[in-house]
Amino acid sequence: MQKITSSSQHHNYKYFVLFMLGLVGAFNFIDRAIFSVLAVSIKEDLQLTDTEIGMVGGIGFALFYALMGIPLARLADKGNRISILSLCLAFWSLATAACGLATNFWQLLIARVGVGGGEAGCFPASFSILSDYFEPSRRAFAIGLFYFAGFLGFAIGLGSTGILAESIGWRYTFIIVGLPGVLLAIAVKLFVKEPKRSHVEISNEVLTEGVFAATKKLFEKRSFRHLIIGYTFFIFSSYAFMLWLPQFYHREHGLDSSEIGMWFGLSLGGGLVVGTVLGAIFSTKLIKKDRAWELKFPALISLLAFVTFLFAVIFEDYKLSLVASFFGGIMSTAGLGANFSAVQSLSEPKYRALSSALMLVFSAILGQGLGPTLTGIISDLFVSYGIEHSLKYSLLIILVPFLLSAVHNFWGSLSFSSEVAIEAPTNAS
């Protein structure tokens, strides 16, 4: 059993933990990012339809992600989170490499299902660990930096994947990108210490409490319900754009895989990285003044995401479109630190991993799963009716949930401050 330690013994150790978890987050997003770029080559090589690409990148990944999310979160709430995180990282890394061995739609789908199942254990365990290392006023900042590392990995993944695919092919690219994650999993297990939980003891009642009973307690809070709905709508649109914009630039603007990897990586990928930093800075300042900004801030970001991605789709000049994609990338990540800080703030310490998992489960199935998949279905439907620019019009329809996200986040903010959970001071501050 890994020794549990109080980070008060080493005040700066929590930043080392943040760095290591940031690397895990980077590998998580790299393994997600590469499919959106490689989809151009995969579609042509395996002769897939837009619907099949949407299924592999959307519901195929998200369904098992959702199914495994709650069981892994409960294990994280009860057991050693570092061990769970390490095993999940190794599993999804091997599954990523296995994508390169696929020769048809079903094999590729099964491999992506494996990636989703492994990644389901990443965020609940990571957020729970960070919440025990960082005090409430710094959680949005810590989670924002965690996402910064993740989306930096996303940008690097986009940029390098296109170049690798052009030189060694999409199959070897999956293998080369996936396998190093196994080494990182070993390093996390060896060098990251399980933190002391911020509640004194986990009683037998808590350990035996059912998932449904715990879930009911969380959903009794009005702001938690609106937070889940708002985040799900946001993920629905943002993940659809992350998957399909490379295809959009290929079809509408004639960019090849290497150009997409480079320019799309710099635009959207760079925006994702910048957004995590700006979001962490501004949301932390606002939250210190009023805790309700943990939901007001994502509401504002959702409105701005609608505008920026709208311009990315309608601009005829691909350079202007890429500029709009950069700002869309900023909006895609700027509110995430506040969102997941809000989840932790509304949760008692004993439910922290579960609450994050619930948010990720709903957003995975209804957002990350349906968003990219429905985009492909709508595009194929337009094609069947002989409508040109089918993907462009499909993306315009997929913008609408950004507006619904803004509405629900704002409604949730109205009752947020009165529903924040009472908790003991953290040992890591």
Beta strands, then each sheet from edge to edge (+ up, - down):
strand 1: 4-5
strand 2: 194-195
sheet 1: 1+ 2+
end
